[in-house]
Structure formats: C-alpha cells, structure tokens
Amino acid sequence: MDQEQAVVEGCPTELFIGGKWRAGEGGRTLAVEDPSTGTTLCEVADASPADGLAALDAAVAAQADWAATPPRERGEILRRTYELMTERVDELALLMTLEMGKPVAESKGEIAYAAEFFRWFAEEAVRIEGSYQVAPNGKGRFLVMRQPVGPCLLITPWNFPAAMGARKIGPAVAAGCTMVIKPAAQTPLSMLKLAELMTEAGLPAGVLNVLTTSDSGGVMEPLIRDGRARKLSFTGSTQVGRNLIEQAAEQVLKTSMELGGNAPLLVFADADLDKAVEGAMLAKMRNGGEACTAANRIYVETPVMAEFSQRLSDRMGALTVGRGTEDGVDLGPLIDATQRDKVKDLVDDAIAHGAQVLTGGTVAEGKGYFYPPTVLADVPRDARLQKEEIFGPVAPLTAFDTEDEAVAMANDTEYGLVSYLFTNDLNRALRVSERLETGMIGLNQGIVSNPAAPFGGVKQSGLGREGGTVGIDEYLETKYIAINLD
C-alpha cells in the first residue's frame, strides 16, 4: 500500500498548460476513484471553460515554432519518450491499475503498446514526403508538400488511459502539430504522468496541453467552435462522436473518430478449436471486455457449438476476479457502478429473452465494481446485448448453420470496427473477409491492434485511421504549388 500511495503522490494533479502546472479556475477539483474499492485515490484539477481557452491559447502560440522544428528533433523527443516509458513501466502500470482497475500485467502490456506508438511515429517524423512532377502538357510543374494541420483537440476514453492518448499524440508530434488533450475524468492520472514524461523528454512548452475536467462538453465545445483549432480526434462512444462531428462542422475541422464497436466472432466447424477458444478469450477478455474491439457477439457453427461453448465456459469460469494489484488476478473491476449496472441489465435482458447461463451471470457482493466472467448460450437476436456494446466480461453465444447466415448476422449492426474469423478453409477465409463490413479483421487470431497497422472502422464505428503508415496523414494537410516555367 505504501508503494501505491507513493505512485499516486508522485503523479501531477494540476492542469498542464503552456508548459506549466497550474490549478484550475477557482481551485476546483474532481475525485479520482479506485474502482476496486470505490475509494478516492486523489483529487485532480477540474478545468473550467476559461482554463480550456487558456490551453488553446498556449497551443496556438506554440504552433508556428513547433511546425518549424526539424522533423528529426521531433522524432527524437518521441524516441526519448518511448525509452522513458519502457524504463518506468512498473510505476506507470501500477498507476494505471489504481485508476482503471485492470490487472497490473495488463497495464504493463498497455504501457508497452502505448510506448510503441512513440517509437513508430519517431521513425515516421522524418518520412513525411511530397512530390514534384511535370504537368501533363509539359508547360509547368507541380510541387506537392505536406504540412501540419495545426493545433489539434484530442479527446480520449477511460478504458486505455495511456494507449489511446499515445496513438494521437505520437503522430501529432511527428507531424508538427500542437495539442490540447482531454483525458476521461475517471482516468486522468496516466495522461498527466505522460505529459510529465514528455516534458522530461524535451517537448517544448505549449506543444502538449492537458485538461482534466468533469465537464467535458462545457470545456471542449467552445474550443471546437473557436476556429483556431484545425483538427479534432476523438475515441469514445458513437453517440458522443455524432455530437462532436456536428460541432466540428461549424468550423469545418478535420476530424478522425474511433467510435463504438459491436464485434462479431465467427467460428466455423473446420476451425482449429484450440485456436478458436484461445482467440475468443483474447478478443473477449482483453481489458476485461472493456474495449471497442471486444468480441461482442460470438457465432459458432452448429456442429461444434457444444464443444466450443463448454471449453469457453470452462476457461471463463476459471478466471480469478479481484483487485488488479493482487498476484494471480485475471480480471479486475469494471470502471464504475454505472458500467457494472449496464452490464448487469444487458445480461438480465438476455436471460429474460431465453438465454442460458453457462457460467457467471450474478453480481458478487462486496466493495468495488466487479462483474464475473459470464458465458451465455442460445442468445436470441432480439436481446439487447446483440445490438449494444457490452463493455464487460460477457460472452454471448449463438449458433449458425450456413456461411450466408453467419455473415448476415455479423453485418446486422450499425457498427463496423472489427470482426474475428476462425476457419482453416483459405477460400472461406478470403470470401468471408471480403463480405464482412468492418475496417479490421482478425483471421484466426483474437487481437488486431498494432501501432504499425491502420486502426479504424467503417459505418458508425468512425472516420479515419490511427497507426500504421497512414496514421500521420490525419495530422497533415496537402499543399499544391503550380509552377510556371515559361
């Protein structure tokens, strides 16, 4: 407990604006809660709209000098941040576990994942390319250059407190953009600590500004409508994303949106069931199911349904639930009481519609926002959890008989982030992959996220891509110069 206290006390708790730590207007604060106990870890500054404008002022003031900074220097700052995160993974992981709840081992995995975005975009900073070409009629020349879009507004969720920020900050820094970032009120500490590390790595004042607030809409909407910011990147729910897109339209902001998911996972009878069960565990239980990429609907071909459901429920039922700081814990708490109650309501609704509980399904007594690993069989298509994001450790199973039926059920959603597909038939793998309406597919594997790959969805799961060689494009504008050689 002394170590936990030391980690929390070593984290900044003020706003980070223009390279300085400062209290929020009027000294207001908000509580950061430990979801495993429901107790307060600490208080952090609660930004007001005036604080938000001060942060945007700082970003705007720093933009010209930062855009003129040599790409190699920008990349070296990212590289040093990667190294600092790698060196201090134990401290950063414990801090994340305390505010978010996931087991420390998973937090360490997230820190490593987040750090990789800084390493990847450190290398991309020096690869921003343009072009020079002869006009088709031979009488002129075209010069095309890429330039930073300008000050950016970044909004990140609570479920991956470091990674979701890193995959926005990394390309923005590499491209030469300044930023105002607002982490989720439930998990602000990881971002505050990251700002401290980036300052240590040499990031100039005003390039990254951090706002922690209990009033996200009240603080961020004026910045979106201000006109000086030129880019908005958001990760979160589809409904909030829709609202932000409407606000961004007023100033025609460049937007990228990583929104909700309702991922199907298809298991065909010819699949390797060992791989399918393991993949389902990863796709469902990474981050305790609190991920937009989590397998939300598991469809299994009828001949292997009995064996698959038994093996999956055995694996899920054997998971150890507890405080993420304790040894041997596989699953921590959900983020708060609201999320736990939502998961409970979805499971109760499915049971009321005829679903069968294979394991879990009942909220445990005691402190913290825990929900047991749950497997439901025979989940009907009219159950709410077939349509809504679960964001919890619940695996709903539904049988299918034909490939067409499986694809139709998989695509029967407004979302289109990721799908998972398990089959040993190469023709089927390609055929089904082409038909699935998602931006990403895990083929015989349960994880798709990688800093070197383009992450993003279609339909109402978002706009744009993060990561990969295209990730930096979201922070660049294209300028064309027509040259007359006469």
Secondary structure as a PSIPRED ss2 file (coil, helix, strand):
# PSIPRED VFORMAT (PSIPRED V4.0)

   1 M C   1.000  0.000  0.000
   2 D H   0.000  1.000  0.000
   3 Q H   0.000  1.000  0.000
   4 E H   0.000  1.000  0.000
   5 Q H   0.000  1.000  0.000
   6 A H   0.000  1.000  0.000
   7 V H   0.000  1.000  0.000
   8 V H   0.000  1.000  0.000
   9 E H   0.000  1.000  0.000
  10 G C   1.000  0.000  0.000
  11 C C   1.000  0.000  0.000
  12 P C   1.000  0.000  0.000
  13 T C   1.000  0.000  0.000
  14 E C   1.000  0.000  0.000
  15 L E   0.000  0.000  1.000
  16 F E   0.000  0.000  1.000
  17 I E   0.000  0.000  1.000
  18 G C   1.000  0.000  0.000
  19 G C   1.000  0.000  0.000
  20 K E   0.000  0.000  1.000
  21 W E   0.000  0.000  1.000
  22 R E   0.000  0.000  1.000
  23 A C   1.000  0.000  0.000
  24 G C   1.000  0.000  0.000
  25 E H   0.000  1.000  0.000
  26 G H   0.000  1.000  0.000
  27 G H   0.000  1.000  0.000
  28 R C   1.000  0.000  0.000
  29 T E   0.000  0.000  1.000
  30 L E   0.000  0.000  1.000
  31 A E   0.000  0.000  1.000
  32 V E   0.000  0.000  1.000
  33 E E   0.000  0.000  1.000
  34 D E   0.000  0.000  1.000
  35 P C   1.000  0.000  0.000
  36 S C   1.000  0.000  0.000
  37 T C   1.000  0.000  0.000
  38 G C   1.000  0.000  0.000
  39 T E   0.000  0.000  1.000
  40 T E   0.000  0.000  1.000
  41 L E   0.000  0.000  1.000
  42 C E   0.000  0.000  1.000
  43 E E   0.000  0.000  1.000
  44 V E   0.000  0.000  1.000
  45 A E   0.000  0.000  1.000
  46 D C   1.000  0.000  0.000
  47 A C   1.000  0.000  0.000
  48 S C   1.000  0.000  0.000
  49 P H   0.000  1.000  0.000
  50 A H   0.000  1.000  0.000
  51 D H   0.000  1.000  0.000
  52 G H   0.000  1.000  0.000
  53 L H   0.000  1.000  0.000
  54 A H   0.000  1.000  0.000
  55 A H   0.000  1.000  0.000
  56 L H   0.000  1.000  0.000
  57 D H   0.000  1.000  0.000
  58 A H   0.000  1.000  0.000
  59 A H   0.000  1.000  0.000
  60 V H   0.000  1.000  0.000
  61 A H   0.000  1.000  0.000
  62 A H   0.000  1.000  0.000
  63 Q H   0.000  1.000  0.000
  64 A H   0.000  1.000  0.000
  65 D H   0.000  1.000  0.000
  66 W H   0.000  1.000  0.000
  67 A H   0.000  1.000  0.000
  68 A H   0.000  1.000  0.000
  69 T C   1.000  0.000  0.000
  70 P C   1.000  0.000  0.000
  71 P H   0.000  1.000  0.000
  72 R H   0.000  1.000  0.000
  73 E H   0.000  1.000  0.000
  74 R H   0.000  1.000  0.000
  75 G H   0.000  1.000  0.000
  76 E H   0.000  1.000  0.000
  77 I H   0.000  1.000  0.000
  78 L H   0.000  1.000  0.000
  79 R H   0.000  1.000  0.000
  80 R H   0.000  1.000  0.000
  81 T H   0.000  1.000  0.000
  82 Y H   0.000  1.000  0.000
  83 E H   0.000  1.000  0.000
  84 L H   0.000  1.000  0.000
  85 M H   0.000  1.000  0.000
  86 T H   0.000  1.000  0.000
  87 E H   0.000  1.000  0.000
  88 R C   1.000  0.000  0.000
  89 V H   0.000  1.000  0.000
  90 D H   0.000  1.000  0.000
  91 E H   0.000  1.000  0.000
  92 L H   0.000  1.000  0.000
  93 A H   0.000  1.000  0.000
  94 L H   0.000  1.000  0.000
  95 L H   0.000  1.000  0.000
  96 M H   0.000  1.000  0.000
  97 T H   0.000  1.000  0.000
  98 L H   0.000  1.000  0.000
  99 E H   0.000  1.000  0.000
 100 M H   0.000  1.000  0.000
 101 G C   1.000  0.000  0.000
 102 K C   1.000  0.000  0.000
 103 P C   1.000  0.000  0.000
 104 V H   0.000  1.000  0.000
 105 A H   0.000  1.000  0.000
 106 E H   0.000  1.000  0.000
 107 S H   0.000  1.000  0.000
 108 K H   0.000  1.000  0.000
 109 G H   0.000  1.000  0.000
 110 E H   0.000  1.000  0.000
 111 I H   0.000  1.000  0.000
 112 A H   0.000  1.000  0.000
 113 Y H   0.000  1.000  0.000
 114 A H   0.000  1.000  0.000
 115 A H   0.000  1.000  0.000
 116 E H   0.000  1.000  0.000
 117 F H   0.000  1.000  0.000
 118 F H   0.000  1.000  0.000
 119 R H   0.000  1.000  0.000
 120 W H   0.000  1.000  0.000
 121 F H   0.000  1.000  0.000
 122 A H   0.000  1.000  0.000
 123 E H   0.000  1.000  0.000
 124 E H   0.000  1.000  0.000
 125 A H   0.000  1.000  0.000
 126 V H   0.000  1.000  0.000
 127 R H   0.000  1.000  0.000
 128 I C   1.000  0.000  0.000
 129 E C   1.000  0.000  0.000
 130 G C   1.000  0.000  0.000
 131 S E   0.000  0.000  1.000
 132 Y E   0.000  0.000  1.000
 133 Q E   0.000  0.000  1.000
 134 V E   0.000  0.000  1.000
 135 A C   1.000  0.000  0.000
 136 P C   1.000  0.000  0.000
 137 N C   1.000  0.000  0.000
 138 G C   1.000  0.000  0.000
 139 K C   1.000  0.000  0.000
 140 G E   0.000  0.000  1.000
 141 R E   0.000  0.000  1.000
 142 F E   0.000  0.000  1.000
 143 L E   0.000  0.000  1.000
 144 V E   0.000  0.000  1.000
 145 M E   0.000  0.000  1.000
 146 R E   0.000  0.000  1.000
 147 Q E   0.000  0.000  1.000
 148 P E   0.000  0.000  1.000
 149 V C   1.000  0.000  0.000
 150 G C   1.000  0.000  0.000
 151 P C   1.000  0.000  0.000
 152 C E   0.000  0.000  1.000
 153 L E   0.000  0.000  1.000
 154 L E   0.000  0.000  1.000
 155 I E   0.000  0.000  1.000
 156 T C   1.000  0.000  0.000
 157 P C   1.000  0.000  0.000
 158 W C   1.000  0.000  0.000
 159 N C   1.000  0.000  0.000
 160 F C   1.000  0.000  0.000
 161 P C   1.000  0.000  0.000
 162 A C   1.000  0.000  0.000
 163 A H   0.000  1.000  0.000
 164 M H   0.000  1.000  0.000
 165 G H   0.000  1.000  0.000
 166 A H   0.000  1.000  0.000
 167 R H   0.000  1.000  0.000
 168 K H   0.000  1.000  0.000
 169 I H   0.000  1.000  0.000
 170 G H   0.000  1.000  0.000
 171 P H   0.000  1.000  0.000
 172 A H   0.000  1.000  0.000
 173 V H   0.000  1.000  0.000
 174 A H   0.000  1.000  0.000
 175 A H   0.000  1.000  0.000
 176 G C   1.000  0.000  0.000
 177 C C   1.000  0.000  0.000
 178 T C   1.000  0.000  0.000
 179 M E   0.000  0.000  1.000
 180 V E   0.000  0.000  1.000
 181 I E   0.000  0.000  1.000
 182 K E   0.000  0.000  1.000
 183 P C   1.000  0.000  0.000
 184 A C   1.000  0.000  0.000
 185 A C   1.000  0.000  0.000
 186 Q C   1.000  0.000  0.000
 187 T C   1.000  0.000  0.000
 188 P C   1.000  0.000  0.000
 189 L H   0.000  1.000  0.000
 190 S H   0.000  1.000  0.000
 191 M H   0.000  1.000  0.000
 192 L H   0.000  1.000  0.000
 193 K H   0.000  1.000  0.000
 194 L H   0.000  1.000  0.000
 195 A H   0.000  1.000  0.000
 196 E H   0.000  1.000  0.000
 197 L H   0.000  1.000  0.000
 198 M H   0.000  1.000  0.000
 199 T H   0.000  1.000  0.000
 200 E H   0.000  1.000  0.000
 201 A C   1.000  0.000  0.000
 202 G C   1.000  0.000  0.000
 203 L C   1.000  0.000  0.000
 204 P C   1.000  0.000  0.000
 205 A C   1.000  0.000  0.000
 206 G C   1.000  0.000  0.000
 207 V C   1.000  0.000  0.000
 208 L E   0.000  0.000  1.000
 209 N E   0.000  0.000  1.000
 210 V E   0.000  0.000  1.000
 211 L C   1.000  0.000  0.000
 212 T C   1.000  0.000  0.000
 213 T C   1.000  0.000  0.000
 214 S C   1.000  0.000  0.000
 215 D C   1.000  0.000  0.000
 216 S H   0.000  1.000  0.000
 217 G H   0.000  1.000  0.000
 218 G H   0.000  1.000  0.000
 219 V H   0.000  1.000  0.000
 220 M H   0.000  1.000  0.000
 221 E H   0.000  1.000  0.000
 222 P H   0.000  1.000  0.000
 223 L H   0.000  1.000  0.000
 224 I H   0.000  1.000  0.000
 225 R H   0.000  1.000  0.000
 226 D H   0.000  1.000  0.000
 227 G C   1.000  0.000  0.000
 228 R C   1.000  0.000  0.000
 229 A C   1.000  0.000  0.000
 230 R C   1.000  0.000  0.000
 231 K E   0.000  0.000  1.000
 232 L E   0.000  0.000  1.000
 233 S E   0.000  0.000  1.000
 234 F E   0.000  0.000  1.000
 235 T E   0.000  0.000  1.000
 236 G C   1.000  0.000  0.000
 237 S C   1.000  0.000  0.000
 238 T H   0.000  1.000  0.000
 239 Q H   0.000  1.000  0.000
 240 V H   0.000  1.000  0.000
 241 G H   0.000  1.000  0.000
 242 R H   0.000  1.000  0.000
 243 N H   0.000  1.000  0.000
 244 L H   0.000  1.000  0.000
 245 I H   0.000  1.000  0.000
 246 E H   0.000  1.000  0.000
 247 Q H   0.000  1.000  0.000
 248 A H   0.000  1.000  0.000
 249 A H   0.000  1.000  0.000
 250 E C   1.000  0.000  0.000
 251 Q C   1.000  0.000  0.000
 252 V C   1.000  0.000  0.000
 253 L C   1.000  0.000  0.000
 254 K E   0.000  0.000  1.000
 255 T E   0.000  0.000  1.000
 256 S E   0.000  0.000  1.000
 257 M E   0.000  0.000  1.000
 258 E E   0.000  0.000  1.000
 259 L C   1.000  0.000  0.000
 260 G C   1.000  0.000  0.000
 261 G C   1.000  0.000  0.000
 262 N C   1.000  0.000  0.000
 263 A E   0.000  0.000  1.000
 264 P E   0.000  0.000  1.000
 265 L E   0.000  0.000  1.000
 266 L E   0.000  0.000  1.000
 267 V E   0.000  0.000  1.000
 268 F C   1.000  0.000  0.000
 269 A C   1.000  0.000  0.000
 270 D C   1.000  0.000  0.000
 271 A C   1.000  0.000  0.000
 272 D C   1.000  0.000  0.000
 273 L H   0.000  1.000  0.000
 274 D H   0.000  1.000  0.000
 275 K H   0.000  1.000  0.000
 276 A H   0.000  1.000  0.000
 277 V H   0.000  1.000  0.000
 278 E H   0.000  1.000  0.000
 279 G H   0.000  1.000  0.000
 280 A H   0.000  1.000  0.000
 281 M H   0.000  1.000  0.000
 282 L H   0.000  1.000  0.000
 283 A H   0.000  1.000  0.000
 284 K H   0.000  1.000  0.000
 285 M H   0.000  1.000  0.000
 286 R H   0.000  1.000  0.000
 287 N H   0.000  1.000  0.000
 288 G H   0.000  1.000  0.000
 289 G H   0.000  1.000  0.000
 290 E C   1.000  0.000  0.000
 291 A C   1.000  0.000  0.000
 292 C C   1.000  0.000  0.000
 293 T C   1.000  0.000  0.000
 294 A C   1.000  0.000  0.000
 295 A E   0.000  0.000  1.000
 296 N E   0.000  0.000  1.000
 297 R E   0.000  0.000  1.000
 298 I E   0.000  0.000  1.000
 299 Y E   0.000  0.000  1.000
 300 V E   0.000  0.000  1.000
 301 E E   0.000  0.000  1.000
 302 T H   0.000  1.000  0.000
 303 P H   0.000  1.000  0.000
 304 V H   0.000  1.000  0.000
 305 M H   0.000  1.000  0.000
 306 A H   0.000  1.000  0.000
 307 E H   0.000  1.000  0.000
 308 F H   0.000  1.000  0.000
 309 S H   0.000  1.000  0.000
 310 Q H   0.000  1.000  0.000
 311 R H   0.000  1.000  0.000
 312 L H   0.000  1.000  0.000
 313 S H   0.000  1.000  0.000
 314 D H   0.000  1.000  0.000
 315 R H   0.000  1.000  0.000
 316 M H   0.000  1.000  0.000
 317 G H   0.000  1.000  0.000
 318 A C   1.000  0.000  0.000
 319 L C   1.000  0.000  0.000
 320 T C   1.000  0.000  0.000
 321 V E   0.000  0.000  1.000
 322 G C   1.000  0.000  0.000
 323 R C   1.000  0.000  0.000
 324 G C   1.000  0.000  0.000
 325 T C   1.000  0.000  0.000
 326 E C   1.000  0.000  0.000
 327 D C   1.000  0.000  0.000
 328 G C   1.000  0.000  0.000
 329 V C   1.000  0.000  0.000
 330 D C   1.000  0.000  0.000
 331 L E   0.000  0.000  1.000
 332 G C   1.000  0.000  0.000
 333 P C   1.000  0.000  0.000
 334 L C   1.000  0.000  0.000
 335 I C   1.000  0.000  0.000
 336 D C   1.000  0.000  0.000
 337 A H   0.000  1.000  0.000
 338 T H   0.000  1.000  0.000
 339 Q H   0.000  1.000  0.000
 340 R H   0.000  1.000  0.000
 341 D H   0.000  1.000  0.000
 342 K H   0.000  1.000  0.000
 343 V H   0.000  1.000  0.000
 344 K H   0.000  1.000  0.000
 345 D H   0.000  1.000  0.000
 346 L H   0.000  1.000  0.000
 347 V H   0.000  1.000  0.000
 348 D H   0.000  1.000  0.000
 349 D H   0.000  1.000  0.000
 350 A H   0.000  1.000  0.000
 351 I H   0.000  1.000  0.000
 352 A H   0.000  1.000  0.000
 353 H C   1.000  0.000  0.000
 354 G C   1.000  0.000  0.000
 355 A C   1.000  0.000  0.000
 356 Q E   0.000  0.000  1.000
 357 V E   0.000  0.000  1.000
 358 L E   0.000  0.000  1.000
 359 T E   0.000  0.000  1.000
 360 G C   1.000  0.000  0.000
 361 G C   1.000  0.000  0.000
 362 T C   1.000  0.000  0.000
 363 V C   1.000  0.000  0.000
 364 A C   1.000  0.000  0.000
 365 E C   1.000  0.000  0.000
 366 G C   1.000  0.000  0.000
 367 K C   1.000  0.000  0.000
 368 G C   1.000  0.000  0.000
 369 Y C   1.000  0.000  0.000
 370 F C   1.000  0.000  0.000
 371 Y C   1.000  0.000  0.000
 372 P C   1.000  0.000  0.000
 373 P C   1.000  0.000  0.000
 374 T E   0.000  0.000  1.000
 375 V E   0.000  0.000  1.000
 376 L E   0.000  0.000  1.000
 377 A E   0.000  0.000  1.000
 378 D C   1.000  0.000  0.000
 379 V C   1.000  0.000  0.000
 380 P C   1.000  0.000  0.000
 381 R C   1.000  0.000  0.000
 382 D C   1.000  0.000  0.000
 383 A C   1.000  0.000  0.000
 384 R H   0.000  1.000  0.000
 385 L H   0.000  1.000  0.000
 386 Q H   0.000  1.000  0.000
 387 K C   1.000  0.000  0.000
 388 E C   1.000  0.000  0.000
 389 E C   1.000  0.000  0.000
 390 I C   1.000  0.000  0.000
 391 F C   1.000  0.000  0.000
 392 G C   1.000  0.000  0.000
 393 P C   1.000  0.000  0.000
 394 V E   0.000  0.000  1.000
 395 A E   0.000  0.000  1.000
 396 P E   0.000  0.000  1.000
 397 L E   0.000  0.000  1.000
 398 T E   0.000  0.000  1.000
 399 A E   0.000  0.000  1.000
 400 F E   0.000  0.000  1.000
 401 D C   1.000  0.000  0.000
 402 T C   1.000  0.000  0.000
 403 E H   0.000  1.000  0.000
 404 D H   0.000  1.000  0.000
 405 E H   0.000  1.000  0.000
 406 A H   0.000  1.000  0.000
 407 V H   0.000  1.000  0.000
 408 A H   0.000  1.000  0.000
 409 M H   0.000  1.000  0.000
 410 A H   0.000  1.000  0.000
 411 N H   0.000  1.000  0.000
 412 D C   1.000  0.000  0.000
 413 T C   1.000  0.000  0.000
 414 E C   1.000  0.000  0.000
 415 Y C   1.000  0.000  0.000
 416 G C   1.000  0.000  0.000
 417 L C   1.000  0.000  0.000
 418 V E   0.000  0.000  1.000
 419 S E   0.000  0.000  1.000
 420 Y E   0.000  0.000  1.000
 421 L E   0.000  0.000  1.000
 422 F E   0.000  0.000  1.000
 423 T C   1.000  0.000  0.000
 424 N C   1.000  0.000  0.000
 425 D C   1.000  0.000  0.000
 426 L H   0.000  1.000  0.000
 427 N H   0.000  1.000  0.000
 428 R H   0.000  1.000  0.000
 429 A H   0.000  1.000  0.000
 430 L H   0.000  1.000  0.000
 431 R H   0.000  1.000  0.000
 432 V H   0.000  1.000  0.000
 433 S H   0.000  1.000  0.000
 434 E H   0.000  1.000  0.000
 435 R H   0.000  1.000  0.000
 436 L C   1.000  0.000  0.000
 437 E C   1.000  0.000  0.000
 438 T C   1.000  0.000  0.000
 439 G C   1.000  0.000  0.000
 440 M E   0.000  0.000  1.000
 441 I E   0.000  0.000  1.000
 442 G E   0.000  0.000  1.000
 443 L E   0.000  0.000  1.000
 444 N C   1.000  0.000  0.000
 445 Q C   1.000  0.000  0.000
 446 G C   1.000  0.000  0.000
 447 I C   1.000  0.000  0.000
 448 V C   1.000  0.000  0.000
 449 S C   1.000  0.000  0.000
 450 N C   1.000  0.000  0.000
 451 P C   1.000  0.000  0.000
 452 A C   1.000  0.000  0.000
 453 A C   1.000  0.000  0.000
 454 P C   1.000  0.000  0.000
 455 F E   0.000  0.000  1.000
 456 G C   1.000  0.000  0.000
 457 G C   1.000  0.000  0.000
 458 V C   1.000  0.000  0.000
 459 K H   0.000  1.000  0.000
 460 Q H   0.000  1.000  0.000
 461 S H   0.000  1.000  0.000
 462 G E   0.000  0.000  1.000
 463 L E   0.000  0.000  1.000
 464 G C   1.000  0.000  0.000
 465 R C   1.000  0.000  0.000
 466 E E   0.000  0.000  1.000
 467 G C   1.000  0.000  0.000
 468 G C   1.000  0.000  0.000
 469 T C   1.000  0.000  0.000
 470 V C   1.000  0.000  0.000
 471 G H   0.000  1.000  0.000
 472 I H   0.000  1.000  0.000
 473 D H   0.000  1.000  0.000
 474 E H   0.000  1.000  0.000
 475 Y H   0.000  1.000  0.000
 476 L E   0.000  0.000  1.000
 477 E E   0.000  0.000  1.000
 478 T E   0.000  0.000  1.000
 479 K E   0.000  0.000  1.000
 480 Y E   0.000  0.000  1.000
 481 I E   0.000  0.000  1.000
 482 A E   0.000  0.000  1.000
 483 I E   0.000  0.000  1.000
 484 N E   0.000  0.000  1.000
 485 L C   1.000  0.000  0.000
 486 D C   1.000  0.000  0.000
